[in-house]
C-alpha cells in the first residue's frame, strides 16, 4: 500500500498544471515569432546585398495609366486645384501599372483623392506570370492623408497594378509610388492584427490539447486497474 501511494505521489508530482502548460505555450509562441522575424530579416539582408530589394520612389513619368486622363492634356476638364499632377479616372476600374522586378515588403501610394475613392487595392505578378488575379490582391491601409500602404510581406514581383479608386470620375493627385519605404526597425517585431490573434489565442488552445493528451495515459491506466 505504501509503495502504491508513493508511486501515485511521484506521478502526481510530475503532472503539468494548466497554468504551467499555458506559460509554456505562450513562451513557445514567442520563440517561434522571434525566429520568424529573424528569418525574415536574414532574407531581407540577402536581397539588399544582391540589389533586388529596391528602395525608391517611382514618379508618374515611370508609370503606365489605364482609364485615366491627365488634366494637363484634357482641355474639357478643369482640375479641382490649380496644380500639376492631377488625374481623372474615366471609369470605375482605372489602373496604374509599374513594370519591373523587385523584392517588396511594403509599397506606398501617395495619392490625394478629391472625392471618396471607394477602395484602393494592389495586384502583383510573380516571376513567370503575365495576368493579374484576385488571388494576388492586397488591400491598402490608410497610413496618413493621401498615403496608402500595402503589406506584401516580402515577395519577388515582376509587376504591380494599383487600382486607386473603384467608383470612377475621381480627381486624383498622384505624387508617386514608393517601393519599400523606410520604417523603424522595431516595427518588424510588432505583429499585425491577424498575427496578434494567432499569438494570443492559439497558445491556450494548444495548452488545452496538451493537457488532454497528458491525461489520456492516466485515464487508461485507471480503467485498466479497475
GUTITOR-606728 format. One record per residue: residue in one letter; x negated, y negated, z negated of N, C-alpha, C, O in turn. Coordinates in pm, whole numbers, padded with zeros to 5 digits. Example, Ala and Ser with C-alpha at 12.3 -4.5 7.8 and 13.67 -1.06 7.14 Angstrom:
{r A,{-01319,00569,-00780},{-01230,00450,-00780},{-01320,00330,-00780},{-01424,00332,-00846}};
{r S,{-01285,00225,-00708},{-01367,00106,-00714},{-01290,-00003,-00787},{-01341,-00114,-00804}};
END
This chain:
{r X,{-00081,00120,00000},{00000,00000,00000},{-00085,-00126,00000},{-00060,-00222,00074}};
{r X,{-00189,-00124,-00088},{-00276,-00239,-00094},{-00346,-00262,00038},{-00363,-00376,00082}};
{r X,{-00388,-00151,00103},{-00457,-00166,00232},{-00364,-00226,00336},{-00406,-00309,00416}};
{r X,{-00237,-00184,00337},{-00141,-00237,00434},{-00117,-00386,00411},{-00109,-00465,00506}};
{r X,{-00107,-00425,00282},{-00087,-00567,00251},{-00205,-00650,00296},{-00189,-00760,00349}};
{r X,{-00326,-00597,00272},{-00447,-00668,00314},{-00452,-00684,00465},{-00490,-00790,00515}};
{r X,{-00415,-00578,00537},{-00415,-00586,00684},{-00315,-00688,00734},{-00341,-00762,00828}};
{r X,{-00197,-00690,00667},{-00097,-00787,00709},{-00142,-00930,00683},{-00120,-01020,00764}};
{r X,{-00206,-00948,00566},{-00258,-01081,00537},{-00362,-01124,00638},{-00363,-01240,00681}};
{r X,{-00450,-01033,00677},{-00553,-01066,00777},{-00492,-01099,00911},{-00539,-01188,00982}};
{r X,{-00385,-01025,00946},{-00318,-01052,01073},{-00248,-01189,01071},{-00255,-01265,01167}};
{r X,{-00181,-01218,00957},{-00111,-01347,00949},{-00209,-01462,00946},{-00178,-01571,00994}};
{r X,{-00329,-01439,00889},{-00429,-01547,00884},{-00481,-01580,01021},{-00526,-01692,01046}};
{r X,{-00475,-01482,01112},{-00527,-01506,01246},{-00421,-01563,01339},{-00451,-01595,01454}};
{r X,{-00299,-01578,01293},{-00194,-01632,01378},{-00216,-01781,01403},{-00260,-01856,01316}};
{r X,{-00183,-01820,01524},{-00189,-01963,01558},{-00054,-02025,01524},{00051,-01977,01567}};
{r X,{-00058,-02131,01449},{00063,-02203,01417},{00105,-02289,01537},{00019,-02325,01618}};
{r X,{00234,-02321,01550},{00281,-02402,01664},{00208,-02535,01677},{00180,-02580,01788}};
{r X,{00178,-02598,01562},{00108,-02727,01568},{-00032,-02710,01627},{-00078,-02795,01704}};
{r X,{-00099,-02600,01591},{-00233,-02575,01644},{-00228,-02549,01794},{-00312,-02598,01870}};
{r X,{-00129,-02471,01837},{-00115,-02444,01980},{-00087,-02572,02058},{-00137,-02590,02169}};
{r X,{-00006,-02659,02000},{00026,-02785,02068},{-00098,-02873,02081},{-00121,-02933,02186}};
{r X,{-00177,-02881,01974},{-00301,-02960,01979},{-00396,-02903,02083},{-00458,-02978,02159}};
{r X,{-00409,-02769,02086},{-00497,-02706,02185},{-00448,-02732,02327},{-00529,-02754,02417}};
{r X,{-00317,-02729,02348},{-00262,-02752,02482},{-00289,-02895,02529},{-00326,-02918,02644}};
{r X,{-00270,-02992,02438},{-00298,-03131,02476},{-00448,-03152,02500},{-00486,-03227,02590}};
{r X,{-00532,-03088,02420},{-00676,-03101,02441},{-00717,-03042,02575},{-00802,-03098,02645}};
{r X,{-00658,-02927,02611},{-00688,-02866,02740},{-00641,-02955,02855},{-00710,-02967,02956}};
{r X,{-00522,-03017,02840},{-00472,-03107,02944},{-00563,-03227,02960},{-00591,-03269,03073}};
{r X,{-00610,-03284,02849},{-00701,-03399,02856},{-00832,-03361,02923},{-00887,-03437,03003}};
{r X,{-00884,-03242,02890},{-01010,-03196,02950},{-00993,-03175,03101},{-01080,-03213,03179}};
{r X,{-00881,-03115,03141},{-00857,-03094,03284},{-00840,-03226,03357},{-00886,-03241,03471}};
{r X,{-00773,-03323,03292},{-00756,-03454,03355},{-00892,-03523,03376},{-00917,-03578,03483}};
{r X,{-00979,-03519,03275},{-01110,-03580,03288},{-01193,-03510,03396},{-01265,-03575,03472}};
{r X,{-01183,-03377,03402},{-01256,-03304,03506},{-01206,-03345,03644},{-01285,-03359,03737}};
{r X,{-01074,-03364,03658},{-01015,-03406,03785},{-01065,-03545,03824},{-01099,-03570,03939}};
{r X,{-01070,-03636,03726},{-01115,-03772,03755},{-01261,-03773,03797},{-01298,-03840,03894}};
{r X,{-01346,-03701,03724},{-01488,-03699,03757},{-01513,-03632,03892},{-01603,-03673,03966}};
{r X,{-01434,-03531,03924},{-01447,-03468,04056},{-01410,-03567,04167},{-01476,-03573,04270}};
{r X,{-01303,-03646,04143},{-01267,-03748,04241},{-01373,-03855,04255},{-01398,-03903,04366}};
{r X,{-01436,-03892,04144},{-01545,-03990,04150},{-01663,-03937,04231},{-01724,-04011,04308}};
{r X,{-01694,-03809,04214},{-01805,-03749,04289},{-01775,-03749,04438},{-01862,-03780,04519}};
{r X,{-01650,-03714,04475},{-01612,-03714,04617},{-01619,-03856,04673},{-01665,-03875,04786}};
{r X,{-01574,-03955,04595},{-01580,-04094,04640},{-01724,-04137,04666},{-01752,-04202,04767}};
{r X,{-01815,-04101,04576},{-01955,-04140,04594},{-02015,-04075,04718},{-02097,-04136,04787}};
{r X,{-01975,-03952,04747},{-02024,-03884,04868},{-01980,-03960,04992},{-02059,-03981,05084}};
{r X,{-01853,-04001,04995},{-01803,-04072,05113},{-01860,-04214,05121},{-01877,-04267,05230}};
{r X,{-01889,-04274,05007},{-01956,-04403,05012},{-02097,-04389,05067},{-02144,-04474,05142}};
{r X,{-02164,-04281,05028},{-02301,-04260,05074},{-02308,-04236,05224},{-02400,-04284,05291}};
{r X,{-02211,-04162,05279},{-02217,-04134,05423},{-02144,-04238,05508},{-02136,-04226,05630}};
{r X,{-02090,-04341,05442},{-02032,-04453,05516},{-01889,-04435,05563},{-01838,-04521,05635}};
{r X,{-01821,-04327,05524},{-01684,-04307,05569},{-01582,-04380,05481},{-01468,-04399,05523}};
{r X,{-01622,-04420,05361},{-01532,-04494,05274},{-01551,-04644,05299},{-01641,-04707,05244}};
{r X,{-01464,-04698,05381},{-01473,-04839,05418},{-01405,-04926,05312},{-01304,-04887,05255}};
{r X,{-01463,-05041,05288},{-01403,-05142,05200},{-01408,-05274,05277},{-01507,-05346,05275}};
{r X,{-01297,-05303,05343},{-01294,-05423,05427},{-01150,-05465,05451},{-01056,-05388,05431}};
{r X,{-01135,-05590,05496},{-01005,-05644,05531},{-00993,-05651,05682},{-01081,-05702,05751}};
{r X,{-00884,-05598,05734},{-00858,-05596,05877},{-00758,-05707,05909},{-00645,-05707,05860}};
{r X,{-00800,-05802,05991},{-00715,-05914,06027},{-00617,-05879,06137},{-00628,-05773,06198}};
{r X,{-00522,-05967,06164},{-00422,-05942,06269},{-00483,-05916,06406},{-00425,-05843,06486}};
{r X,{-00600,-05974,06435},{-00661,-05955,06566},{-00707,-05812,06589},{-00724,-05770,06704}};
{r X,{-00727,-05735,06482},{-00772,-05597,06494},{-00658,-05496,06485},{-00680,-05375,06485}};
{r X,{-00535,-05546,06477},{-00419,-05460,06462},{-00334,-05461,06587},{-00343,-05552,06669}};
{r X,{-00252,-05358,06601},{-00156,-05349,06711},{-00015,-05362,06654},{00015,-05308,06548}};
{r X,{00070,-05435,06726},{00205,-05461,06678},{00308,-05402,06774},{00291,-05405,06896}};
{r X,{00413,-05350,06716},{00525,-05295,06794},{00654,-05347,06736},{00675,-05341,06615}};
{r X,{00742,-05399,06821},{00868,-05462,06779},{00843,-05584,06692},{00917,-05612,06598}};
{r X,{00738,-05656,06726},{00703,-05782,06660},{00678,-05887,06768},{00635,-05854,06879}};
{r X,{00705,-06012,06734},{00671,-06123,06822},{00606,-06231,06735},{00651,-06260,06625}};
{r X,{00500,-06288,06787},{00433,-06397,06716},{00505,-06528,06745},{00539,-06557,06859}};
{r X,{00528,-06605,06642},{00593,-06735,06661},{00509,-06825,06750},{00563,-06913,06818}};
{r X,{00379,-06806,06751},{00292,-06890,06833},{00312,-06861,06982},{00285,-06947,07066}};
{r X,{00359,-06739,07014},{00380,-06702,07154},{00526,-06707,07195},{00559,-06676,07309}};
{r X,{00614,-06746,07104},{00758,-06747,07132},{00811,-06888,07120},{00815,-06946,07011}};
{r X,{00851,-06943,07232},{00899,-07081,07232},{01045,-07093,07188},{01095,-07204,07168}};
{r X,{01113,-06979,07175},{01256,-06982,07142},{01281,-06976,06991},{01392,-07001,06946}};
{r X,{01178,-06943,06913},{01198,-06933,06769},{01100,-07026,06698},{00989,-07051,06746}};
{r X,{01143,-07075,06583},{01061,-07164,06502},{01027,-07095,06372},{01117,-07043,06305}};
{r X,{00901,-07093,06333},{00864,-07026,06207},{00926,-07097,06088},{00948,-07218,06093}};
{r X,{00954,-07023,05981},{01014,-07086,05863},{00921,-07187,05796},{00967,-07280,05729}};
{r X,{00790,-07168,05814},{00691,-07261,05761},{00596,-07295,05874},{00555,-07207,05951}};
{r X,{00561,-07421,05885},{00475,-07465,05995},{00329,-07428,05965},{00246,-07513,05937}};
{r X,{00302,-07298,05974},{00168,-07245,05953},{00144,-07133,06054},{00239,-07069,06098}};
{r X,{00019,-07108,06091},{-00010,-06995,06181},{00001,-06863,06106},{-00003,-06859,05983}};
{r X,{00014,-06756,06182},{00015,-06622,06123},{00153,-06566,06095},{00164,-06461,06031}};
{r X,{00261,-06634,06142},{00394,-06584,06117},{00442,-06499,06234},{00421,-06532,06351}};
{r X,{00508,-06386,06199},{00562,-06294,06298},{00709,-06270,06268},{00755,-06289,06156}};
{r X,{00782,-06227,06371},{00925,-06196,06358},{00949,-06054,06408},{00914,-06021,06521}};
{r X,{01008,-05970,06324},{01042,-05834,06367},{01166,-05840,06455},{01264,-05906,06421}};
{r X,{01161,-05770,06567},{01269,-05780,06666},{01369,-05667,06656},{01473,-05672,06722}};
{r X,{01344,-05564,06574},{01443,-05461,06546},{01419,-05408,06405},{01333,-05459,06332}};
{r X,{01495,-05305,06367},{01485,-05256,06230},{01379,-05149,06211},{01377,-05081,06109}};
{r X,{01290,-05132,06309},{01183,-05033,06296},{01052,-05087,06354},{00997,-05028,06447}};
{r X,{01002,-05200,06300},{00876,-05256,06351},{00756,-05180,06293},{00762,-05124,06183}};
{r X,{00646,-05180,06370},{00526,-05106,06328},{00402,-05195,06340},{00392,-05280,06428}};
{r X,{00308,-05171,06248},{00174,-05228,06257},{00076,-05111,06259},{00078,-05029,06168}};
{r X,{-00008,-05104,06361},{-00100,-04991,06376},{-00244,-05033,06352},{-00287,-05141,06392}};
{r X,{-00317,-04945,06286},{-00463,-04956,06280},{-00521,-04823,06324},{-00481,-04717,06274}};
{r X,{-00614,-04829,06416},{-00676,-04707,06468},{-00823,-04705,06427},{-00899,-04797,06459}};
{r X,{-00860,-04600,06356},{-00997,-04586,06308},{-01004,-04470,06211},{-00902,-04418,06167}};
{r X,{-01125,-04431,06178},{-01145,-04319,06085},{-01206,-04372,05956},{-01303,-04448,05958}};
{r X,{-01148,-04331,05844},{-01197,-04377,05714},{-01143,-04288,05604},{-01036,-04229,05617}};
{r X,{-01219,-04280,05495},{-01174,-04214,05373},{-01104,-04320,05289},{-01165,-04420,05252}};
{r X,{-00976,-04298,05259},{-00896,-04401,05194},{-00838,-04350,05062},{-00780,-04242,05055}};
{r X,{-00856,-04431,04960},{-00789,-04407,04832},{-00668,-04497,04819},{-00561,-04452,04777}};
{r X,{-00684,-04623,04853},{-00573,-04718,04849},{-00580,-04809,04972},{-00686,-04832,05028}};
{r X,{-00464,-04858,05011},{-00452,-04956,05119},{-00359,-05066,05069},{-00256,-05038,05008}};
{r X,{-00396,-05190,05096},{-00313,-05301,05051},{-00273,-05387,05171},{-00357,-05428,05250}};
{r X,{-00145,-05413,05181},{-00091,-05501,05284},{-00064,-05637,05223},{00010,-05648,05125}};
{r X,{-00123,-05739,05280},{-00098,-05876,05237},{-00002,-05940,05337},{-00044,-05983,05445}};
{r X,{00124,-05947,05301},{00226,-05999,05391},{00333,-06069,05309},{00384,-06016,05211}};
{r X,{00367,-06189,05351},{00469,-06268,05282},{00597,-06263,05365},{00599,-06308,05479}};
{r X,{00703,-06208,05307},{00831,-06197,05376},{00919,-06316,05341},{00935,-06352,05224}};
{r X,{00976,-06375,05444},{01066,-06488,05422},{01205,-06439,05380},{01279,-06512,05314}};
{r X,{01239,-06316,05418},{01365,-06252,05380},{01334,-06117,05316},{01224,-06065,05336}};
{r X,{01426,-06058,05239},{01400,-05926,05179},{01370,-05823,05287},{01448,-05810,05382}};
{r X,{01260,-05749,05275},{01219,-05657,05382},{01299,-05528,05385},{01304,-05462,05489}};
{r X,{01361,-05491,05274},{01438,-05368,05274},{01356,-05241,05259},{01412,-05132,05263}};
{r X,{01226,-05252,05243},{01140,-05134,05226},{01013,-05147,05307},{01016,-05184,05424}};
{r X,{00900,-05115,05243},{00769,-05122,05307},{00703,-04984,05291},{00686,-04936,05178}};
{r X,{00666,-04922,05402},{00611,-04786,05397},{00487,-04775,05485},{00463,-04858,05573}};
{r X,{00409,-04672,05458},{00287,-04645,05533},{00287,-04498,05578},{00327,-04410,05502}};
{r X,{00244,-04475,05700},{00223,-04341,05754},{00076,-04327,05792},{00011,-04426,05826}};
{r X,{00024,-04205,05786},{-00117,-04185,05821},{-00133,-04060,05906},{-00052,-03968,05903}};
{r X,{-00241,-04061,05982},{-00280,-03946,06064},{-00403,-03881,06004},{-00495,-03949,05960}};
{r X,{-00405,-03748,06002},{-00523,-03672,05964},{-00600,-03635,06090},{-00543,-03641,06199}};
{r X,{-00729,-03597,06077},{-00807,-03559,06196},{-00736,-03450,06278},{-00692,-03349,06225}};
{r X,{-00727,-03475,06408},{-00662,-03381,06499},{-00516,-03408,06522},{-00456,-03346,06611}};
{r X,{-00455,-03497,06447},{-00313,-03528,06463},{-00294,-03647,06556},{-00379,-03736,06564}};
{r X,{-00183,-03647,06627},{-00152,-03756,06720},{-00016,-03819,06693},{00013,-03927,06745}};
{r X,{00068,-03754,06613},{00203,-03806,06586},{00221,-03829,06436},{00179,-03748,06353}};
{r X,{00283,-03941,06403},{00315,-03970,06263},{00440,-03892,06223},{00530,-03871,06304}};
{r X,{00445,-03850,06096},{00558,-03770,06049},{00599,-03816,05910},{00524,-03882,05838}};
{r X,{00722,-03778,05873},{00777,-03814,05741},{00703,-03744,05627},{00707,-03790,05513}};
{r X,{00637,-03633,05657},{00564,-03561,05552},{00437,-03633,05509},{00380,-03600,05405}};
{r X,{00392,-03729,05588},{00273,-03808,05556},{00312,-03955,05547},{00268,-04040,05624}};
{r X,{00397,-03979,05449},{00455,-04111,05429},{00430,-04154,05285},{00445,-04074,05193}};
{r X,{00393,-04280,05266},{00364,-04334,05133},{00445,-04463,05115},{00443,-04551,05202}};
{r X,{00514,-04473,05003},{00590,-04595,04973},{00501,-04695,04901},{00409,-04658,04829}};
{r X,{00530,-04821,04921},{00447,-04928,04866},{00484,-04957,04722},{00599,-04942,04681}};
{r X,{00383,-04998,04646},{00402,-05057,04514},{00381,-05209,04526},{00281,-05253,04583}};
{r X,{00472,-05285,04475},{00457,-05431,04479},{00361,-05469,04368},{00392,-05454,04249}};
{r X,{00244,-05517,04406},{00139,-05550,04309},{00112,-05699,04299},{00012,-05741,04241}};
{r X,{00199,-05777,04354},{00185,-05922,04348},{00273,-05985,04454},{00334,-05916,04535}};
{r X,{00278,-06116,04453},{00358,-06185,04555},{00294,-06166,04691},{00181,-06209,04715}};
{r X,{00367,-06101,04780},{00314,-06075,04913},{00206,-05969,04917},{00129,-05963,05012}};
{r X,{00198,-05885,04814},{00095,-05782,04807},{00161,-05646,04785},{00233,-05625,04687}};
{r X,{00137,-05553,04878},{00194,-05419,04873},{00081,-05317,04877},{00000,-05317,04970}};
{r X,{00076,-05231,04776},{-00033,-05135,04764},{00019,-04993,04788},{00124,-04955,04736}};
{r X,{-00057,-04917,04867},{-00023,-04778,04896},{-00132,-04689,04835},{-00251,-04711,04860}};
{r X,{-00093,-04591,04756},{-00186,-04499,04693},{-00193,-04371,04776},{-00097,-04294,04781}};
{r X,{-00307,-04349,04842},{-00326,-04230,04924},{-00399,-04119,04849},{-00394,-04003,04890}};
{r X,{-00466,-04153,04741},{-00528,-04052,04657},{-00663,-04000,04702},{-00721,-03915,04635}};
{r X,{-00714,-04049,04815},{-00843,-04003,04865},{-00829,-03900,04975},{-00836,-03780,04948}};
{r X,{-00809,-03945,05098},{-00796,-03856,05213},{-00867,-03919,05333},{-00884,-04041,05340}};
{r X,{-00907,-03835,05427},{-00969,-03882,05551},{-00858,-03903,05654},{-00785,-03810,05686}};
{r X,{-00847,-04024,05705},{-00743,-04057,05802},{-00808,-04103,05932},{-00923,-04148,05934}};
{r X,{-00732,-04089,06040},{-00778,-04136,06171},{-00685,-04242,06228},{-00701,-04284,06343}};
{r X,{-00590,-04285,06149},{-00500,-04391,06194},{-00396,-04422,06088},{-00361,-04336,06007}};
{r X,{-00346,-04546,06090},{-00243,-04589,05997},{-00131,-04657,06073},{-00153,-04724,06174}};
{r X,{-00010,-04638,06022},{00105,-04712,06071},{00180,-04768,05951},{00223,-04692,05864}};
{r X,{00195,-04898,05947},{00268,-04963,05838},{00398,-05019,05893},{00399,-05091,05993}};
{r X,{00508,-04985,05826},{00638,-05042,05860},{00669,-05150,05756},{00709,-05119,05644}};
{r X,{00649,-05277,05791},{00660,-05384,05690},{00802,-05422,05652},{00823,-05490,05552}};
{r X,{00901,-05380,05730},{01040,-05403,05690},{01129,-05302,05761},{01092,-05245,05863}};
{r X,{01247,-05283,05705},{01339,-05185,05762},{01473,-05243,05798},{01571,-05169,05810}};
{r X,{01480,-05373,05816},{01608,-05436,05847},{01605,-05515,05978},{01709,-05532,06042}};
{r X,{01488,-05563,06019},{01476,-05639,06143},{01510,-05786,06124},{01586,-05823,06035}};
{r X,{01451,-05867,06210},{01477,-06010,06204},{01418,-06077,06081},{01469,-06179,06035}};
{r X,{01309,-06020,06028},{01248,-06073,05906},{01122,-06152,05943},{01027,-06094,05995}};
{r X,{01118,-06282,05918},{00994,-06357,05938},{00888,-06313,05837},{00915,-06307,05717}};
{r X,{00771,-06282,05885},{00665,-06228,05801},{00534,-06298,05832},{00494,-06308,05948}};
{r X,{00468,-06345,05728},{00333,-06400,05746},{00233,-06291,05708},{00223,-06252,05592}};
{r X,{00160,-06244,05807},{00066,-06135,05787},{-00076,-06190,05771},{-00130,-06255,05860}};
{r X,{-00134,-06162,05654},{-00273,-06202,05629},{-00370,-06094,05672},{-00475,-06124,05730}};
{r X,{-00336,-05969,05644},{-00423,-05859,05684},{-00397,-05734,05604},{-00313,-05733,05514}};
{r X,{-00470,-05630,05637},{-00464,-05502,05567},{-00600,-05476,05506},{-00702,-05483,05576}};
{r X,{-00603,-05446,05378},{-00729,-05423,05308},{-00745,-05274,05280},{-00659,-05212,05217}};
{r X,{-00856,-05218,05327},{-00886,-05078,05304},{-00970,-05064,05178},{-01071,-05132,05162}};
{r X,{-00926,-04976,05088},{-00996,-04951,04961},{-01030,-05081,04888},{-01147,-05110,04864}};
{r X,{-00929,-05161,04853},{-00959,-05287,04782},{-01029,-05257,04650},{-00997,-05158,04584}};
{r X,{-01123,-05342,04609},{-01193,-05319,04481},{-01095,-05320,04364},{-00999,-05397,04362}};
{r X,{-01122,-05233,04267},{-01040,-05226,04148},{-01127,-05189,04028},{-01230,-05125,04047}};
{r X,{-01088,-05227,03908},{-01168,-05193,03789},{-01189,-05043,03776},{-01098,-04965,03804}};
{r X,{-01308,-05002,03733},{-01342,-04861,03726},{-01253,-04785,03628},{-01224,-04667,03649}};
{r X,{-01208,-04852,03521},{-01132,-04780,03418},{-00993,-04739,03467},{-00930,-04653,03406}};
{r X,{-00944,-04800,03575},{-00812,-04763,03626},{-00811,-04618,03677},{-00705,-04556,03685}};
{r X,{-00929,-04565,03711},{-00935,-04427,03757},{-00894,-04329,03646},{-00846,-04220,03673}};
{r X,{-00913,-04370,03522},{-00884,-04281,03410},{-00741,-04296,03360},{-00700,-04226,03267}};
{r X,{-00663,-04387,03421},{-00525,-04407,03380},{-00432,-04332,03474},{-00429,-04363,03593}};
{r X,{-00355,-04236,03425},{-00262,-04163,03512},{-00150,-04255,03561},{-00118,-04356,03498}};
{r X,{-00091,-04217,03675},{00026,-04290,03722},{00151,-04231,03657},{00142,-04146,03568}};
{r X,{00268,-04275,03702},{00391,-04233,03637},{00413,-04083,03638},{00442,-04024,03534}};
{r X,{00399,-04020,03755},{00419,-03877,03764},{00314,-03798,03687},{00346,-03696,03626}};
{r X,{00191,-03844,03689},{00085,-03776,03615},{00105,-03787,03465},{00077,-03692,03391}};
{r X,{00155,-03903,03419},{00187,-03916,03277},{00292,-03814,03234},{00280,-03753,03128}};
{r X,{00394,-03795,03316},{00498,-03699,03283},{00441,-03558,03269},{00476,-03484,03177}};
{r X,{00351,-03522,03362},{00291,-03389,03356},{00206,-03374,03231},{00215,-03273,03160}};
{r X,{00123,-03476,03203},{00032,-03467,03088},{00107,-03469,02955},{00058,-03413,02856}};
{r X,{00224,-03532,02951},{00298,-03541,02825},{00387,-03420,02800},{00402,-03376,02686}};
{r X,{00447,-03366,02906},{00549,-03263,02886},{00502,-03121,02919},{00560,-03024,02870}};
{r X,{00398,-03106,03001},{00351,-02971,03032},{00283,-02903,02912},{00307,-02784,02891}};
{r X,{00199,-02972,02832},{00137,-02905,02716},{00236,-02845,02618},{00213,-02732,02575}};
{r X,{00346,-02913,02578},{00441,-02846,02488},{00502,-02720,02548},{00522,-02621,02478}};
{r X,{00531,-02724,02678},{00585,-02604,02743},{00483,-02492,02741},{00515,-02377,02710}};
{r X,{00357,-02526,02774},{00253,-02425,02772},{00231,-02369,02631},{00211,-02249,02615}};
{r X,{00235,-02457,02530},{00216,-02412,02392},{00328,-02318,02348},{00303,-02220,02277}};
{r X,{00451,-02346,02389},{00563,-02258,02352},{00549,-02121,02417},{00577,-02019,02353}};
{r X,{00507,-02118,02543},{00487,-01989,02611},{00373,-01910,02547},{00382,-01789,02531}};
{r X,{00267,-01980,02509},{00156,-01911,02443},{00201,-01853,02308},{00162,-01742,02272}};
{r X,{00284,-01929,02236},{00334,-01878,02110},{00419,-01754,02128},{00409,-01659,02050}};
{r X,{00503,-01754,02232},{00585,-01636,02259},{00500,-01516,02298},{00526,-01404,02254}};
{r X,{00399,-01539,02381},{00312,-01429,02421},{00236,-01371,02302},{00213,-01250,02294}};
{r X,{00196,-01459,02209},{00124,-01411,02091},{00213,-01329,02000},{00164,-01242,01928}};
{r X,{00344,-01356,02000},{00436,-01284,01913},{00477,-01149,01970},{00521,-01062,01895}};
{r X,{00465,-01130,02100},{00512,-01005,02161},{00443,-00881,02105},{00513,-00786,02069}};
{r X,{00308,-00878,02094},{00245,-00757,02037},{00290,-00730,01894},{00308,-00614,01856}};
{r X,{00309,-00836,01814},{00350,-00814,01675},{00491,-00759,01668},{00520,-00671,01587}};
{r X,{00580,-00811,01753},{00717,-00760,01754},{00720,-00614,01800},{00797,-00533,01748}};
{r X,{00635,-00583,01898},{00629,-00444,01945},{00579,-00351,01837},{00631,-00241,01821}};
{r X,{00476,-00394,01760},{00426,-00313,01651},{00532,-00294,01543},{00545,-00186,01485}};
{r X,{00608,-00403,01516},{00713,-00392,01415},{00821,-00293,01456},{00871,-00218,01373}};
{r X,{00856,-00293,01587},{00956,-00198,01634},{00904,-00055,01631},{00978,00037,01599}};
{r X,{00774,-00036,01664},{00716,00099,01663},{00706,00154,01521},{00722,00274,01499}};
{r X,{00680,00065,01424},{00669,00111,01285},{00800,00158,01228},{00804,00240,01136}};
{r X,{00909,00105,01286},{01041,00149,01239},{01071,00292,01287},{01178,00346,01258}};
END
